[in-house]
Amino acid sequence: MFDEISFDERGLVPCVVQDEASAEVLMLAYVDEKALQMTVETGEMHFFSRSRDEIWRKGETSGATMAVRQLRYDCDGDAVLAIVAPTGAACHTGERTCFYREVGGSAAPEKDAPPVPGEPRRVVHEALPALERTLASRAAERPAGSYTVELLGNPTLIGEKVEEEAEEVVRAAREETDERVAEEAADVLYHLWVLLAARQVPPAAVFEVLNGRAG
């Protein structure tokens, strides 16, 4: 069934798991042909445990399942990429991703050691997913004095702010430096993301519209 994939001498191949919405790498596990077949048939990620020598379904004990959106394989066929929609934390430690420590960082190197605040440092593709999580937190907790909370509770105001920031980025593009354009564009994205959160429209829905317009 999987002639394009080169399984190793144990019949296994590494599987990188990536969040469909955020593009974050969530975990690395192994699959055999049967686990891949079960993944395709059920639409949920199944892996092969090398320590227990058995197939397991992600989330069978934690409830944090992973719905498969797409399976890809690399140039020489000896690794699989699973693009998924997770329902909870990917890591058994409770972290969103298993890759929550940075090489050379301050976190303890022992197995399952906790993360350190501020690490790993965010890279470019993590900016918008991190903003989305922050907005969800503000919406749920409603901390006093929060500008975001004020916007979330006032649809008219947030609409006005998006319009205002859009005008400012246009003016910056016409009259100011590239740095100022980037700063004003960041303001537009922040306020637009707040508007989406206020309307409960997930950013993924916006990206799907863009994907649908491709070509």
PyRosetta script that sets phi, psi and omega in degrees:
from pyrosetta import init, pose_from_sequence

init()
pose = pose_from_sequence("MFDEISFDERGLVPCVVQDEASAEVLMLAYVDEKALQMTVETGEMHFFSRSRDEIWRKGETSGATMAVRQLRYDCDGDAVLAIVAPTGAACHTGERTCFYREVGGSAAPEKDAPPVPGEPRRVVHEALPALERTLASRAAERPAGSYTVELLGNPTLIGEKVEEEAEEVVRAAREETDERVAEEAADVLYHLWVLLAARQVPPAAVFEVLNGRAG")
pose.set_psi(1, -27.9)
pose.set_omega(1, -176.1)
pose.set_phi(2, -123.2)
pose.set_psi(2, 60.0)
pose.set_omega(2, -177.3)
pose.set_phi(3, -64.4)
pose.set_psi(3, -23.9)
pose.set_omega(3, -178.0)
pose.set_phi(4, -78.3)
pose.set_psi(4, -8.5)
pose.set_omega(4, -176.0)
pose.set_phi(5, -105.6)
pose.set_psi(5, 133.0)
pose.set_omega(5, 179.9)
pose.set_phi(6, -98.7)
pose.set_psi(6, 98.2)
pose.set_omega(6, 176.8)
pose.set_phi(7, -75.6)
pose.set_psi(7, 149.6)
pose.set_omega(7, -178.5)
pose.set_phi(8, -78.5)
pose.set_psi(8, -171.5)
pose.set_omega(8, -175.6)
pose.set_phi(9, -64.0)
pose.set_psi(9, -20.2)
pose.set_omega(9, 176.2)
pose.set_phi(10, -93.4)
pose.set_psi(10, 1.6)
pose.set_omega(10, -178.6)
pose.set_phi(11, 81.0)
pose.set_psi(11, 22.7)
pose.set_omega(11, -176.1)
pose.set_phi(12, -117.7)
pose.set_psi(12, 160.8)
pose.set_omega(12, 173.9)
pose.set_phi(13, -147.1)
pose.set_psi(13, 139.2)
pose.set_omega(13, 178.8)
pose.set_phi(14, -68.1)
pose.set_psi(14, 145.1)
pose.set_omega(14, -178.6)
pose.set_phi(15, -127.6)
pose.set_psi(15, 113.6)
pose.set_omega(15, 174.9)
pose.set_phi(16, -86.0)
pose.set_psi(16, 133.4)
pose.set_omega(16, -178.0)
pose.set_phi(17, -112.3)
pose.set_psi(17, 126.3)
pose.set_omega(17, -174.4)
pose.set_phi(18, -124.1)
pose.set_psi(18, 137.2)
pose.set_omega(18, 177.8)
pose.set_phi(19, -70.8)
pose.set_psi(19, 125.7)
pose.set_omega(19, -178.6)
pose.set_phi(20, -60.7)
pose.set_psi(20, -41.1)
pose.set_omega(20, -173.1)
pose.set_phi(21, -80.2)
pose.set_psi(21, -39.5)
pose.set_omega(21, -172.8)
pose.set_phi(22, -103.5)
pose.set_psi(22, -13.9)
pose.set_omega(22, -176.0)
pose.set_phi(23, 70.1)
pose.set_psi(23, 7.8)
pose.set_omega(23, 178.6)
pose.set_phi(24, -73.4)
pose.set_psi(24, 140.0)
pose.set_omega(24, 173.5)
pose.set_phi(25, -77.1)
pose.set_psi(25, 123.2)
pose.set_omega(25, -173.6)
pose.set_phi(26, -95.3)
pose.set_psi(26, -39.3)
pose.set_omega(26, -176.5)
pose.set_phi(27, -167.3)
pose.set_psi(27, 168.3)
pose.set_omega(27, 172.8)
pose.set_phi(28, -127.8)
pose.set_psi(28, 126.9)
pose.set_omega(28, 178.7)
pose.set_phi(29, -140.5)
pose.set_psi(29, -172.7)
pose.set_omega(29, 179.9)
pose.set_phi(30, -123.4)
pose.set_psi(30, 149.8)
pose.set_omega(30, 176.1)
pose.set_phi(31, -132.4)
pose.set_psi(31, 150.5)
pose.set_omega(31, 167.7)
pose.set_phi(32, -111.2)
pose.set_psi(32, -178.1)
pose.set_omega(32, -176.1)
pose.set_phi(33, -62.4)
pose.set_psi(33, -38.5)
pose.set_omega(33, -179.5)
pose.set_phi(34, -67.0)
pose.set_psi(34, -40.8)
pose.set_omega(34, 179.1)
pose.set_phi(35, -63.9)
pose.set_psi(35, -40.2)
pose.set_omega(35, 176.8)
pose.set_phi(36, -64.8)
pose.set_psi(36, -40.7)
pose.set_omega(36, 179.4)
pose.set_phi(37, -62.7)
pose.set_psi(37, -43.5)
pose.set_omega(37, 178.7)
pose.set_phi(38, -65.5)
pose.set_psi(38, -35.4)
pose.set_omega(38, 176.9)
pose.set_phi(39, -61.7)
pose.set_psi(39, -46.5)
pose.set_omega(39, -179.9)
pose.set_phi(40, -65.2)
pose.set_psi(40, -42.8)
pose.set_omega(40, -175.5)
pose.set_phi(41, -70.2)
pose.set_psi(41, -36.7)
pose.set_omega(41, -175.2)
pose.set_phi(42, -96.3)
pose.set_psi(42, -20.8)
pose.set_omega(42, -175.8)
pose.set_phi(43, 79.1)
pose.set_psi(43, 7.7)
pose.set_omega(43, 177.5)
pose.set_phi(44, -125.1)
pose.set_psi(44, 146.0)
pose.set_omega(44, -175.2)
pose.set_phi(45, -66.3)
pose.set_psi(45, 130.5)
pose.set_omega(45, 171.4)
pose.set_phi(46, -122.8)
pose.set_psi(46, 142.0)
pose.set_omega(46, -179.1)
pose.set_phi(47, -127.9)
pose.set_psi(47, 170.7)
pose.set_omega(47, 174.3)
pose.set_phi(48, -112.3)
pose.set_psi(48, 124.1)
pose.set_omega(48, 178.7)
pose.set_phi(49, -85.4)
pose.set_psi(49, 117.7)
pose.set_omega(49, 179.0)
pose.set_phi(50, -72.0)
pose.set_psi(50, -29.4)
pose.set_omega(50, -179.4)
pose.set_phi(51, -77.6)
pose.set_psi(51, -35.9)
pose.set_omega(51, -179.1)
pose.set_phi(52, -97.7)
pose.set_psi(52, -9.8)
pose.set_omega(52, 179.3)
pose.set_phi(53, 57.4)
pose.set_psi(53, 47.8)
pose.set_omega(53, -179.6)
pose.set_phi(54, -154.9)
pose.set_psi(54, 160.7)
pose.set_omega(54, 175.7)
pose.set_phi(55, -82.3)
pose.set_psi(55, 141.7)
pose.set_omega(55, 176.5)
pose.set_phi(56, -137.7)
pose.set_psi(56, 147.4)
pose.set_omega(56, 178.1)
pose.set_phi(57, -93.9)
pose.set_psi(57, 127.4)
pose.set_omega(57, 178.6)
pose.set_phi(58, -60.0)
pose.set_psi(58, 125.4)
pose.set_omega(58, 178.8)
pose.set_phi(59, 92.4)
pose.set_psi(59, 4.0)
pose.set_omega(59, -176.8)
pose.set_phi(60, -65.8)
pose.set_psi(60, -24.7)
pose.set_omega(60, 175.4)
pose.set_phi(61, -109.3)
pose.set_psi(61, -35.9)
pose.set_omega(61, -177.1)
pose.set_phi(62, -86.1)
pose.set_psi(62, -23.2)
pose.set_omega(62, -175.0)
pose.set_phi(63, 85.8)
pose.set_psi(63, -5.8)
pose.set_omega(63, -178.9)
pose.set_phi(64, -87.1)
pose.set_psi(64, 76.5)
pose.set_omega(64, -177.7)
pose.set_phi(65, -77.5)
pose.set_psi(65, 168.3)
pose.set_omega(65, 178.3)
pose.set_phi(66, -131.9)
pose.set_psi(66, 112.3)
pose.set_omega(66, 176.5)
pose.set_phi(67, -81.0)
pose.set_psi(67, 131.3)
pose.set_omega(67, -176.4)
pose.set_phi(68, -82.0)
pose.set_psi(68, 127.1)
pose.set_omega(68, 175.7)
pose.set_phi(69, -99.7)
pose.set_psi(69, -34.7)
pose.set_omega(69, -179.9)
pose.set_phi(70, -165.2)
pose.set_psi(70, 146.0)
pose.set_omega(70, 172.3)
pose.set_phi(71, -114.6)
pose.set_psi(71, 130.9)
pose.set_omega(71, 176.9)
pose.set_phi(72, -125.7)
pose.set_psi(72, 162.3)
pose.set_omega(72, 174.8)
pose.set_phi(73, -133.0)
pose.set_psi(73, 157.0)
pose.set_omega(73, -172.7)
pose.set_phi(74, -83.1)
pose.set_psi(74, -178.5)
pose.set_omega(74, -171.2)
pose.set_phi(75, -59.9)
pose.set_psi(75, -35.4)
pose.set_omega(75, 179.5)
pose.set_phi(76, -107.0)
pose.set_psi(76, 11.1)
pose.set_omega(76, 170.0)
pose.set_phi(77, 74.5)
pose.set_psi(77, 13.7)
pose.set_omega(77, -177.2)
pose.set_phi(78, -109.7)
pose.set_psi(78, 20.8)
pose.set_omega(78, 173.9)
pose.set_phi(79, -154.4)
pose.set_psi(79, 147.4)
pose.set_omega(79, -178.8)
pose.set_phi(80, -117.5)
pose.set_psi(80, 142.4)
pose.set_omega(80, 172.8)
pose.set_phi(81, -113.8)
pose.set_psi(81, 121.3)
pose.set_omega(81, 176.7)
pose.set_phi(82, -105.5)
pose.set_psi(82, 119.0)
pose.set_omega(82, 176.8)
pose.set_phi(83, -97.6)
pose.set_psi(83, 121.3)
pose.set_omega(83, -167.3)
pose.set_phi(84, -132.1)
pose.set_psi(84, 163.7)
pose.set_omega(84, 169.5)
pose.set_phi(85, -112.2)
pose.set_psi(85, 102.0)
pose.set_omega(85, -177.2)
pose.set_phi(86, -79.2)
pose.set_psi(86, 150.2)
pose.set_omega(86, 177.4)
pose.set_phi(87, -101.8)
pose.set_psi(87, -1.3)
pose.set_omega(87, -179.8)
pose.set_phi(88, -170.8)
pose.set_psi(88, -164.5)
pose.set_omega(88, -178.9)
pose.set_phi(89, -61.9)
pose.set_psi(89, 137.9)
pose.set_omega(89, 179.6)
pose.set_phi(90, -79.0)
pose.set_psi(90, -33.7)
pose.set_omega(90, -173.7)
pose.set_phi(91, -89.2)
pose.set_psi(91, 144.3)
pose.set_omega(91, 178.8)
pose.set_phi(92, -67.4)
pose.set_psi(92, -13.1)
pose.set_omega(92, 176.9)
pose.set_phi(93, -79.2)
pose.set_psi(93, -11.0)
pose.set_omega(93, -177.1)
pose.set_phi(94, 99.7)
pose.set_psi(94, -4.8)
pose.set_omega(94, 177.6)
pose.set_phi(95, -76.7)
pose.set_psi(95, 153.7)
pose.set_omega(95, -178.4)
pose.set_phi(96, -60.7)
pose.set_psi(96, -38.5)
pose.set_omega(96, 179.7)
pose.set_phi(97, -132.5)
pose.set_psi(97, 151.9)
pose.set_omega(97, 176.6)
pose.set_phi(98, -69.9)
pose.set_psi(98, -20.6)
pose.set_omega(98, -176.7)
pose.set_phi(99, -95.1)
pose.set_psi(99, 66.8)
pose.set_omega(99, -175.8)
pose.set_phi(100, -105.0)
pose.set_psi(100, 6.2)
pose.set_omega(100, 177.1)
pose.set_phi(101, -122.3)
pose.set_psi(101, 148.9)
pose.set_omega(101, -176.9)
pose.set_phi(102, -107.4)
pose.set_psi(102, 133.2)
pose.set_omega(102, 177.0)
pose.set_phi(103, -59.4)
pose.set_psi(103, 127.7)
pose.set_omega(103, -177.0)
pose.set_phi(104, 83.6)
pose.set_psi(104, 4.1)
pose.set_omega(104, -179.3)
pose.set_phi(105, -84.4)
pose.set_psi(105, -169.0)
pose.set_omega(105, -173.6)
pose.set_phi(106, -93.7)
pose.set_psi(106, -11.5)
pose.set_omega(106, -178.3)
pose.set_phi(107, -67.3)
pose.set_psi(107, 149.8)
pose.set_omega(107, 177.9)
pose.set_phi(108, -65.2)
pose.set_psi(108, 143.5)
pose.set_omega(108, -175.7)
pose.set_phi(109, -83.4)
pose.set_psi(109, -7.6)
pose.set_omega(109, -177.6)
pose.set_phi(110, -64.2)
pose.set_psi(110, 154.2)
pose.set_omega(110, 179.0)
pose.set_phi(111, -55.3)
pose.set_psi(111, 132.2)
pose.set_omega(111, 176.5)
pose.set_phi(112, 64.3)
pose.set_psi(112, 17.7)
pose.set_omega(112, 177.2)
pose.set_phi(113, -62.7)
pose.set_psi(113, 149.7)
pose.set_omega(113, -177.6)
pose.set_phi(114, -71.7)
pose.set_psi(114, 161.4)
pose.set_omega(114, 178.0)
pose.set_phi(115, -74.1)
pose.set_psi(115, 168.1)
pose.set_omega(115, 176.3)
pose.set_phi(116, -113.5)
pose.set_psi(116, 133.3)
pose.set_omega(116, 179.3)
pose.set_phi(117, -53.6)
pose.set_psi(117, 136.0)
pose.set_omega(117, 179.4)
pose.set_phi(118, 87.2)
pose.set_psi(118, -4.7)
pose.set_omega(118, 177.3)
pose.set_phi(119, -125.0)
pose.set_psi(119, 150.1)
pose.set_omega(119, -9.9)
pose.set_phi(120, -70.2)
pose.set_psi(120, 154.4)
pose.set_omega(120, 178.3)
pose.set_phi(121, -63.6)
pose.set_psi(121, 140.5)
pose.set_omega(121, -180.0)
pose.set_phi(122, -67.1)
pose.set_psi(122, 139.3)
pose.set_omega(122, 171.8)
pose.set_phi(123, -106.3)
pose.set_psi(123, 176.4)
pose.set_omega(123, -167.0)
pose.set_phi(124, -53.1)
pose.set_psi(124, -50.3)
pose.set_omega(124, -172.4)
pose.set_phi(125, -70.4)
pose.set_psi(125, -10.4)
pose.set_omega(125, -178.3)
pose.set_phi(126, -88.1)
pose.set_psi(126, -6.9)
pose.set_omega(126, -173.9)
pose.set_phi(127, -62.2)
pose.set_psi(127, -52.9)
pose.set_omega(127, -176.4)
pose.set_phi(128, -71.2)
pose.set_psi(128, -41.1)
pose.set_omega(128, 174.4)
pose.set_phi(129, -59.7)
pose.set_psi(129, -38.3)
pose.set_omega(129, 178.1)
pose.set_phi(130, -65.9)
pose.set_psi(130, -40.2)
pose.set_omega(130, 177.1)
pose.set_phi(131, -62.8)
pose.set_psi(131, -42.3)
pose.set_omega(131, 179.3)
pose.set_phi(132, -60.4)
pose.set_psi(132, -41.5)
pose.set_omega(132, 178.9)
pose.set_phi(133, -67.8)
pose.set_psi(133, -38.1)
pose.set_omega(133, 178.5)
pose.set_phi(134, -63.2)
pose.set_psi(134, -43.4)
pose.set_omega(134, 179.5)
pose.set_phi(135, -63.8)
pose.set_psi(135, -39.4)
pose.set_omega(135, 177.3)
pose.set_phi(136, -62.8)
pose.set_psi(136, -39.1)
pose.set_omega(136, 178.1)
pose.set_phi(137, -64.9)
pose.set_psi(137, -43.7)
pose.set_omega(137, 178.8)
pose.set_phi(138, -63.1)
pose.set_psi(138, -41.1)
pose.set_omega(138, -179.3)
pose.set_phi(139, -64.6)
pose.set_psi(139, -35.7)
pose.set_omega(139, -178.2)
pose.set_phi(140, -79.2)
pose.set_psi(140, -40.0)
pose.set_omega(140, -172.8)
pose.set_phi(141, -94.2)
pose.set_psi(141, -25.2)
pose.set_omega(141, 178.6)
pose.set_phi(142, 48.6)
pose.set_psi(142, 57.0)
pose.set_omega(142, -179.6)
pose.set_phi(143, -65.0)
pose.set_psi(143, 140.7)
pose.set_omega(143, -178.9)
pose.set_phi(144, -64.2)
pose.set_psi(144, 140.6)
pose.set_omega(144, 177.1)
pose.set_phi(145, 81.1)
pose.set_psi(145, 4.0)
pose.set_omega(145, -178.2)
pose.set_phi(146, -79.4)
pose.set_psi(146, 126.8)
pose.set_omega(146, 176.3)
pose.set_phi(147, -62.6)
pose.set_psi(147, -39.7)
pose.set_omega(147, 179.3)
pose.set_phi(148, -61.5)
pose.set_psi(148, -44.3)
pose.set_omega(148, 179.2)
pose.set_phi(149, -61.9)
pose.set_psi(149, -40.2)
pose.set_omega(149, 177.5)
pose.set_phi(150, -59.3)
pose.set_psi(150, -43.5)
pose.set_omega(150, 179.8)
pose.set_phi(151, -67.3)
pose.set_psi(151, -42.5)
pose.set_omega(151, -178.2)
pose.set_phi(152, -60.1)
pose.set_psi(152, -31.2)
pose.set_omega(152, -177.3)
pose.set_phi(153, -90.2)
pose.set_psi(153, 3.5)
pose.set_omega(153, -175.8)
pose.set_phi(154, -137.6)
pose.set_psi(154, 86.4)
pose.set_omega(154, -177.5)
pose.set_phi(155, -57.0)
pose.set_psi(155, -36.0)
pose.set_omega(155, 179.7)
pose.set_phi(156, -64.9)
pose.set_psi(156, -43.9)
pose.set_omega(156, -179.1)
pose.set_phi(157, -63.8)
pose.set_psi(157, -44.6)
pose.set_omega(157, -177.3)
pose.set_phi(158, -66.6)
pose.set_psi(158, -35.3)
pose.set_omega(158, 175.5)
pose.set_phi(159, -63.1)
pose.set_psi(159, -41.8)
pose.set_omega(159, 178.1)
pose.set_phi(160, -64.5)
pose.set_psi(160, -37.9)
pose.set_omega(160, -179.5)
pose.set_phi(161, -68.4)
pose.set_psi(161, -39.2)
pose.set_omega(161, 177.3)
pose.set_phi(162, -61.9)
pose.set_psi(162, -44.2)
pose.set_omega(162, 178.6)
pose.set_phi(163, -62.6)
pose.set_psi(163, -43.9)
pose.set_omega(163, 180.0)
pose.set_phi(164, -62.3)
pose.set_psi(164, -45.9)
pose.set_omega(164, -178.2)
pose.set_phi(165, -68.1)
pose.set_psi(165, -34.6)
pose.set_omega(165, 177.3)
pose.set_phi(166, -63.4)
pose.set_psi(166, -40.6)
pose.set_omega(166, 177.6)
pose.set_phi(167, -64.1)
pose.set_psi(167, -37.3)
pose.set_omega(167, -178.8)
pose.set_phi(168, -69.3)
pose.set_psi(168, -36.6)
pose.set_omega(168, 179.2)
pose.set_phi(169, -70.9)
pose.set_psi(169, -33.1)
pose.set_omega(169, 176.4)
pose.set_phi(170, -65.7)
pose.set_psi(170, -42.2)
pose.set_omega(170, 178.9)
pose.set_phi(171, -65.2)
pose.set_psi(171, -40.6)
pose.set_omega(171, 178.8)
pose.set_phi(172, -63.0)
pose.set_psi(172, -40.5)
pose.set_omega(172, 179.6)
pose.set_phi(173, -63.8)
pose.set_psi(173, -29.9)
pose.set_omega(173, -177.9)
pose.set_phi(174, -84.8)
pose.set_psi(174, -32.8)
pose.set_omega(174, -166.7)
pose.set_phi(175, -125.8)
pose.set_psi(175, -14.9)
pose.set_omega(175, -168.4)
pose.set_phi(176, -121.2)
pose.set_psi(176, -176.1)
pose.set_omega(176, -175.4)
pose.set_phi(177, -75.9)
pose.set_psi(177, 166.0)
pose.set_omega(177, 176.2)
pose.set_phi(178, -61.2)
pose.set_psi(178, -36.2)
pose.set_omega(178, 178.8)
pose.set_phi(179, -61.4)
pose.set_psi(179, -42.9)
pose.set_omega(179, 179.0)
pose.set_phi(180, -67.2)
pose.set_psi(180, -36.0)
pose.set_omega(180, 176.3)
pose.set_phi(181, -60.7)
pose.set_psi(181, -44.2)
pose.set_omega(181, 179.1)
pose.set_phi(182, -62.0)
pose.set_psi(182, -42.4)
pose.set_omega(182, -179.7)
pose.set_phi(183, -64.2)
pose.set_psi(183, -44.5)
pose.set_omega(183, -179.8)
pose.set_phi(184, -69.2)
pose.set_psi(184, -35.8)
pose.set_omega(184, 176.7)
pose.set_phi(185, -63.7)
pose.set_psi(185, -37.4)
pose.set_omega(185, 177.1)
pose.set_phi(186, -62.9)
pose.set_psi(186, -39.2)
pose.set_omega(186, 177.5)
pose.set_phi(187, -63.3)
pose.set_psi(187, -40.2)
pose.set_omega(187, 177.7)
pose.set_phi(188, -61.3)
pose.set_psi(188, -47.9)
pose.set_omega(188, -178.2)
pose.set_phi(189, -62.2)
pose.set_psi(189, -43.2)
pose.set_omega(189, 178.3)
pose.set_phi(190, -57.9)
pose.set_psi(190, -52.2)
pose.set_omega(190, -176.3)
pose.set_phi(191, -67.6)
pose.set_psi(191, -34.8)
pose.set_omega(191, 176.6)
pose.set_phi(192, -65.7)
pose.set_psi(192, -40.2)
pose.set_omega(192, 178.6)
pose.set_phi(193, -66.2)
pose.set_psi(193, -35.1)
pose.set_omega(193, 175.1)
pose.set_phi(194, -64.9)
pose.set_psi(194, -42.0)
pose.set_omega(194, 177.9)
pose.set_phi(195, -59.8)
pose.set_psi(195, -44.1)
pose.set_omega(195, 178.0)
pose.set_phi(196, -61.3)
pose.set_psi(196, -42.3)
pose.set_omega(196, 179.4)
pose.set_phi(197, -64.1)
pose.set_psi(197, -40.4)
pose.set_omega(197, 179.8)
pose.set_phi(198, -63.5)
pose.set_psi(198, -34.6)
pose.set_omega(198, 178.4)
pose.set_phi(199, -88.8)
pose.set_psi(199, -2.6)
pose.set_omega(199, -178.6)
pose.set_phi(200, 58.7)
pose.set_psi(200, 38.2)
pose.set_omega(200, 173.4)
pose.set_phi(201, -100.9)
pose.set_psi(201, 112.7)
pose.set_omega(201, -178.8)
pose.set_phi(202, -66.9)
pose.set_psi(202, 139.9)
pose.set_omega(202, 176.4)
pose.set_phi(203, -53.8)
pose.set_psi(203, -30.0)
pose.set_omega(203, 179.1)
pose.set_phi(204, -58.7)
pose.set_psi(204, -31.9)
pose.set_omega(204, 178.5)
pose.set_phi(205, -65.5)
pose.set_psi(205, -35.5)
pose.set_omega(205, 178.0)
pose.set_phi(206, -67.5)
pose.set_psi(206, -44.7)
pose.set_omega(206, -179.6)
pose.set_phi(207, -64.3)
pose.set_psi(207, -34.1)
pose.set_omega(207, 177.7)
pose.set_phi(208, -65.6)
pose.set_psi(208, -37.1)
pose.set_omega(208, 176.1)
pose.set_phi(209, -62.0)
pose.set_psi(209, -44.3)
pose.set_omega(209, 178.3)
pose.set_phi(210, -61.7)
pose.set_psi(210, -42.6)
pose.set_omega(210, 178.6)
pose.set_phi(211, -61.6)
pose.set_psi(211, -38.0)
pose.set_omega(211, -179.8)
pose.set_phi(212, -67.3)
pose.set_psi(212, -21.3)
pose.set_omega(212, 179.7)
pose.set_phi(213, -92.7)
pose.set_psi(213, -2.9)
pose.set_omega(213, -177.2)
pose.set_phi(214, -62.2)
pose.set_psi(214, 137.7)
pose.set_omega(214, 177.3)
pose.set_phi(215, 82.1)
pose.dump_pdb("model.pdb")
